[in-house]
């Protein structure tokens, strides 16, 4: 099978002059747990910096007040979890209307692996018709489950780092490294997903096409940077561009923000929240390049 290699970036999402917040999509990020509120915050702020019109964060009730105080621009939805590890009935009824009113959803950053997480992943996978971004603990739940994923109701984007990809495939990181592209393409084709395999030269593939990201640096090898990427990707999907284009553009902007941050701050001192501060500069640079082409 011939693999189409994509080197050009996709067009940026349009920003009509007569727009309103509904124009740019309502997105939902399901994230966070006790001790992992930062993952939810970084994902939410990544979605804000990605241009989403409305950003909702569904988080466990015990961390809602922490998450809500970090940034006033996203909205928080509290989830109550029973001692058995399942969502309470009222929480499930409260969350479901938000799910089906979303233009894109991400699930997984800092979420943990309680039973309700698996239940929700399988439900979203089978029923949510819009783009679903599966990251972090959601990937680990899938990797550890003996239950096959249901047929997907819509586009699905997996965003593993090398360790998570090793768990998904049952191969070692070293085995994957022997031919990273082939492993990524094979998995994406088998699962009928878009795979964004993070790392140096991040790969984006749907099993028939592949793009290699050229931005980013070793300073981004620090906790939380993947959470920012998840939010950014969700926002781009929510603005209506194709999921493959959204993954390609998110990886480029995310890495470019890291490059701009490292120029000012150094690679060793770079932290995930710096990416949020430099995403506006990354957008401006990319917009300028687009206008000059």
C-alpha positions as CSV (number, residue, x, y, z in Angstrom):
1,X,0.0,0.0,0.0
2,X,1.4,3.4,-1.0
3,X,1.6,5.8,1.9
4,X,0.8,9.5,1.1
5,X,3.4,11.8,2.7
6,X,2.0,15.2,3.6
7,X,4.5,18.0,4.1
8,X,2.4,21.1,3.7
9,X,0.4,22.5,6.7
10,X,-3.3,22.7,6.3
11,X,-5.1,26.0,6.0
12,X,-5.8,27.7,9.4
13,X,-9.4,27.7,10.7
14,X,-11.3,30.6,9.3
15,X,-12.2,33.5,11.6
16,X,-15.2,35.3,10.0
17,X,-15.7,39.0,11.0
18,X,-19.3,38.4,11.9
19,X,-18.5,35.5,14.2
20,X,-19.6,34.8,17.8
21,X,-18.5,32.3,20.4
22,X,-20.8,29.6,18.9
23,X,-18.9,30.0,15.6
24,X,-15.8,28.5,17.0
25,X,-17.2,25.5,18.7
26,X,-18.1,24.3,22.2
27,X,-15.5,21.7,23.4
28,X,-15.4,19.5,26.4
29,X,-12.4,18.1,28.2
30,X,-12.9,15.3,30.7
31,X,-9.8,15.3,32.9
32,X,-8.2,15.5,36.3
33,X,-8.3,13.6,39.6
34,X,-7.1,14.2,43.2
35,X,-3.5,15.4,42.9
36,X,-3.8,15.8,39.1
37,X,-5.8,19.0,38.8
38,X,-3.0,20.5,36.8
39,X,-3.6,18.2,33.9
40,X,-7.2,19.5,33.7
41,X,-6.1,23.1,33.9
42,X,-3.4,22.8,31.3
43,X,-5.7,21.0,28.9
44,X,-8.4,23.6,29.4
45,X,-6.1,26.5,28.8
46,X,-4.7,24.7,25.8
47,X,-8.2,24.6,24.4
48,X,-8.7,28.3,25.1
49,X,-5.4,29.2,23.4
50,X,-6.5,27.0,20.5
51,X,-9.3,29.3,19.6
52,X,-12.4,27.4,20.9
53,X,-15.5,29.5,21.4
54,X,-16.5,27.8,24.7
55,X,-14.4,25.4,26.8
56,X,-16.0,23.1,29.4
57,X,-13.9,21.0,31.8
58,X,-15.6,18.1,33.4
59,X,-13.6,17.2,36.6
60,X,-14.2,15.3,39.8
61,X,-16.1,17.4,42.3
62,X,-13.2,17.3,44.8
63,X,-10.9,19.3,42.5
64,X,-13.5,21.6,40.9
65,X,-12.7,24.6,43.1
66,X,-9.0,24.3,42.3
67,X,-9.5,24.0,38.6
68,X,-12.1,26.8,38.5
69,X,-9.8,29.3,40.2
70,X,-6.8,28.8,37.8
71,X,-8.6,30.4,34.8
72,X,-12.0,32.2,34.7
73,X,-12.3,31.7,30.9
74,X,-13.4,28.0,30.9
75,X,-16.4,26.5,32.6
76,X,-16.3,23.6,35.0
77,X,-18.7,20.7,35.4
78,X,-18.4,18.8,38.8
79,X,-18.6,15.0,38.6
80,X,-19.5,13.0,41.7
81,X,-18.1,9.5,42.0
82,X,-19.5,6.8,44.1
83,X,-17.3,4.7,46.4
84,X,-17.7,1.9,43.8
85,X,-15.9,4.1,41.3
86,X,-18.9,4.8,39.2
87,X,-20.5,8.2,38.5
88,X,-23.6,9.0,40.6
89,X,-26.8,8.9,38.6
90,X,-27.3,12.7,38.9
91,X,-23.7,13.3,37.6
92,X,-24.2,11.1,34.7
93,X,-27.5,12.8,33.8
94,X,-25.8,16.2,34.2
95,X,-22.9,15.2,32.0
96,X,-24.7,13.5,29.1
97,X,-26.4,16.6,27.6
98,X,-23.1,18.5,27.7
99,X,-21.5,15.6,25.8
100,X,-23.9,15.5,22.9
101,X,-23.9,19.3,22.6
102,X,-20.1,19.4,22.1
103,X,-18.3,19.9,18.8
104,X,-15.3,17.9,20.0
105,X,-14.3,16.0,23.2
106,X,-11.1,15.0,24.9
107,X,-10.9,12.5,27.6
108,X,-8.0,11.2,29.7
109,X,-5.5,13.8,31.1
110,X,-4.9,13.1,34.7
111,X,-8.2,11.2,34.9
112,X,-7.2,8.0,36.6
113,X,-8.5,4.6,35.7
114,X,-11.6,4.1,37.9
115,X,-14.5,2.1,36.5
116,X,-16.5,5.2,35.4
117,X,-13.6,6.2,33.2
118,X,-13.8,3.0,31.2
119,X,-17.6,3.2,31.0
120,X,-17.4,6.7,29.6
121,X,-14.7,5.9,27.1
122,X,-16.7,3.0,25.7
123,X,-19.9,5.0,25.6
124,X,-18.3,8.0,23.9
125,X,-16.5,5.7,21.4
126,X,-19.7,4.1,20.3
127,X,-22.1,7.0,20.4
128,X,-20.3,10.4,20.0
129,X,-20.4,11.3,16.4
130,X,-17.9,14.2,16.5
131,X,-14.1,14.0,17.0
132,X,-13.0,12.3,20.2
133,X,-9.4,12.8,21.4
134,X,-8.2,10.0,23.6
135,X,-5.1,10.7,25.7
136,X,-3.2,9.7,28.8
137,X,-5.2,7.6,31.3
138,X,-7.9,7.0,28.7
139,X,-5.2,5.3,26.5
140,X,-4.0,3.3,29.5
141,X,-7.6,2.1,30.2
142,X,-7.8,0.9,26.6
143,X,-4.4,-0.8,26.8
144,X,-5.2,-2.6,30.0
145,X,-8.8,-3.7,29.1
146,X,-9.6,-7.2,27.9
147,X,-12.6,-5.7,26.2
148,X,-12.4,-4.7,22.5
149,X,-13.4,-1.2,21.6
150,X,-16.8,-0.8,20.0
151,X,-17.2,0.5,16.5
152,X,-16.5,4.2,16.4
153,X,-19.4,6.5,15.8
154,X,-17.1,9.3,14.5
155,X,-13.4,10.3,14.1
156,X,-11.1,9.1,16.8
157,X,-7.7,10.6,17.6
158,X,-5.2,8.8,19.8
159,X,-2.3,10.9,21.2
160,X,0.1,8.5,23.0
161,X,3.7,9.2,24.0
162,X,6.1,6.3,23.4
163,X,5.3,4.5,26.7
164,X,1.6,4.7,26.1
165,X,2.0,3.5,22.5
166,X,4.1,0.6,23.7
167,X,1.3,-0.4,26.1
168,X,-1.3,-0.1,23.3
169,X,0.6,-2.3,20.9
170,X,2.2,-4.8,23.3
171,X,5.6,-4.0,21.9
172,X,8.6,-2.5,23.7
173,X,9.7,1.1,23.1
174,X,12.9,-0.3,21.6
175,X,10.9,-2.5,19.2
176,X,8.8,0.4,18.1
177,X,11.9,2.6,17.7
178,X,13.3,0.1,15.1
179,X,10.7,1.4,12.6
180,X,8.5,4.0,14.3
181,X,6.7,5.0,11.1
182,X,5.7,1.4,10.2
183,X,4.4,0.7,13.7
184,X,2.4,3.9,13.8
185,X,0.9,3.4,10.3
186,X,0.0,-0.3,11.1
187,X,-1.7,0.6,14.3
188,X,-3.7,3.5,12.8
189,X,-4.8,1.3,9.9
190,X,-5.8,-1.6,12.2
191,X,-7.7,0.6,14.6
192,X,-9.1,2.9,11.9
193,X,-8.0,6.0,13.9
194,X,-5.8,9.0,13.5
195,X,-2.7,8.5,15.5
196,X,-0.6,11.4,16.8
197,X,2.5,9.6,18.2
198,X,4.4,12.2,20.3
199,X,8.1,12.6,20.6
200,X,10.9,14.0,18.5
201,X,9.5,14.2,14.9
202,X,5.9,13.6,16.1
203,X,4.0,11.5,13.6
204,X,0.4,12.0,12.5
205,X,-1.1,9.1,10.5
206,X,-4.4,7.6,9.6
207,X,-2.9,4.5,8.1
208,X,-3.0,5.8,4.5
209,X,-1.3,9.3,5.0
210,X,1.5,10.5,7.2
211,X,2.9,13.8,8.3
212,X,6.0,14.4,10.3
213,X,6.1,17.4,12.6
214,X,9.3,19.4,12.5
215,X,8.8,21.8,15.4
216,X,9.6,21.3,19.0
217,X,12.7,20.6,21.2
218,X,13.9,18.7,24.2
219,X,12.8,21.4,26.6
220,X,9.2,20.1,26.0
221,X,10.1,16.8,27.6
222,X,8.5,17.7,30.8
223,X,5.3,17.0,32.6
224,X,2.1,18.7,31.3
225,X,3.2,19.6,27.8
226,X,1.0,16.8,26.4
227,X,-2.0,18.1,28.3
228,X,-1.6,21.5,26.5
229,X,-1.4,19.6,23.2
230,X,-4.6,17.7,24.0
231,X,-6.5,20.9,24.7
232,X,-5.1,22.6,21.6
233,X,-6.1,19.7,19.4
234,X,-9.6,19.6,20.8
235,X,-10.1,23.3,20.1
236,X,-9.0,22.9,16.5
237,X,-11.3,19.9,16.0
238,X,-14.1,21.9,17.5
239,X,-13.6,24.6,14.9
240,X,-14.6,22.2,12.1
241,X,-11.4,21.4,10.3
242,X,-10.7,17.8,9.5
243,X,-9.4,15.7,12.3
244,X,-6.1,14.9,10.4
245,X,-5.5,18.5,9.6
246,X,-6.3,19.5,13.3
247,X,-3.8,16.9,14.5
248,X,-1.1,18.2,12.1
249,X,-1.7,21.8,12.9
250,X,-1.9,21.2,16.7
251,X,1.5,19.4,16.7
252,X,3.1,22.2,14.6
253,X,1.7,25.1,16.8
254,X,2.5,23.2,20.0
255,X,6.1,22.6,18.9
256,X,6.5,26.1,17.6
257,X,5.4,27.6,20.9
258,X,8.0,25.4,22.6
259,X,10.7,26.6,20.2
260,X,9.8,30.3,20.8
261,X,9.7,29.7,24.5
262,X,13.1,28.0,24.5
263,X,14.6,30.9,22.6
264,X,13.7,33.2,25.5
265,X,13.8,30.9,28.5
266,X,16.2,28.0,27.5
267,X,15.3,24.4,27.0
268,X,16.2,23.2,30.5
269,X,14.0,25.9,32.1
270,X,11.0,25.3,29.9
271,X,7.8,24.2,31.6
272,X,4.4,23.3,30.3
273,X,2.7,26.5,31.2
274,X,5.2,28.4,29.2
275,X,3.7,26.9,26.1
276,X,0.4,28.6,26.9
277,X,2.2,32.0,27.1
278,X,3.9,31.5,23.7
279,X,1.0,30.0,21.8
280,X,-0.1,33.5,20.8
281,X,3.3,34.2,19.2
282,X,3.1,30.8,17.5
283,X,-0.3,31.7,16.0
284,X,1.0,35.1,14.9
285,X,4.0,33.6,13.2
286,X,2.0,31.0,11.4
287,X,-0.6,33.6,10.3
288,X,2.1,35.8,9.0
289,X,3.6,32.9,7.0
290,X,0.2,32.0,5.6
291,X,-0.4,35.6,4.5
292,X,3.0,35.8,2.7
293,X,2.5,32.5,0.8
